[in-house]
Amino acid sequence: MIKIICLGRLRERFYSEAVEEYRKRIEKFFRFDIVETDEIKDFGDFNIFLDENGKEMSSQEFANFLKYILLKYKNVYFFIGSYKGFEEKKNADFTLSLSKMTFPYQLCRVILIEQIYRAITIIKGINYQK
């Protein structure tokens, strides 16, 4: 299972619509869930925290990484902080950066879910727009 744990809520409809579209696409291949919460209480077998100081990857590198951890771990959780960031980073098995640029946490959710879908299409050999 892939789960995204989000501190903070999506406010704008256009973000919600984009997330929902990619959620539908991902659910064709994997059990997938998104949880909005005010505090992190739940952790998976492998926990990936988004952080500006994390490791940056190309989409191909991310696909290879995701394939490896999905084969090795039953529950892979991604954590997206609010504008305040995280206090729970000590529970991270891996820290990922989406870019050297700073994005609003709501946009990070859209970017992450799109990259998860892109990684799945790379892994499965499905043609997806580049």
N, C-alpha and C positions, 0 to 999 in steps of 0.2 A: 504494500500500500504506500502511496505517496500522499503526504498530508502537508498542507501549508498552514502554519499557525501565524496569525496576524495580530499584532498589537495595534489597535486602531481599526476604524471602520471606513469602508468606502462611502464617500458622500456624493460624488458626482455620478450621474446615471451612465455617462459614456464609459467610465472605468468599469462599472458593474456589468455593462453589456459586453465589453471586451472579455472580461474575466469569465463570464458565463459561456461565451462562445468557445473559448479554449477549454473550459472545464468539460463541456460536452464532447469535444474532440478527444481529450485525454481519456475520459471514462470508457471509450471504445476499446482501450488497450489495458488499462490498469484501474484498480480501485483507487479512487482519488477523492480527497476531501479538502475543504478550506474551512478553517475555524477562525472566527474573530473573537478576541478575548481582551480583557483588561490586564490579565496577568498570566504568565506561563506556568502551568501546573503539570502539563502532559509532555512527555518526551518519548521519542521513538527509539528504535534499535540503533539508528544512525541519525545524528542531529546536525543539520547544516544551518548555520546562522549567516544571514546576510550582513555584511559590514564593509564599510569603505576601505578598511585595511586588510580585507580578505584576499584570497587568491583570485586573480582574473584568469578567465579561460576563453578560448574561442568557442564557437558553437560546436565544432567537431570535438574539441577536447572535453567540453561539458558532456556531450553525448557518450563519449568513451567512459568518463567518470561515472555518469549516471548508470550506464549499463553494468559496470563493475559493482557498484554498491547495491543495485537492485538484485543482482545475482547472489550477493553475499548476505544481505540484510532483509528481513521481512517487512519492517516498517521504516521508511525513510521520511524524516520530517524536515521541512524547511521553515525557518523562523524569520519573519520580517518585523522589525521593530517599528515603533511609532516615531514621531519626530524627536522623541526623547532618547531613542536608542534602546539598549538592553542593559539589564543588570545580571541576567542569567547566562552570559556568554561562557561561563566556566563549564557549562554542560555541553558545549559545542565539540563535536567530533571533527568538524571541518568548518572553516570560515570562508565564505564566498563573497567576492565583490562583483557586482554587475558592470561596473565601469569606474574609471577614475573620476568621472563627473558625479555630482550629487543630484539625486532625483527625489521628488516627493515620495513618501512611503506608499501612497496609493498607486503611483505610476510604477514603482518597483514591483508591486504585485502583478501588474499587467505584463511587465517585461519578463519577470520570472516565469509566469505561467506560459507565456509564449515560448520561452527558451526550453521549458520542459517539454512542451509539445514538439518543438523543432527537434530536440534530442531524440524523442520517441520516433519521429519520422526517419531520422538518420539511422537509428538502431534497426528499425524495421525495413529500411530500404524503400520507403515511400517517397514519391516525388512531392516536394513541398516548395512553394515559391522561395526563391533566394533573394 
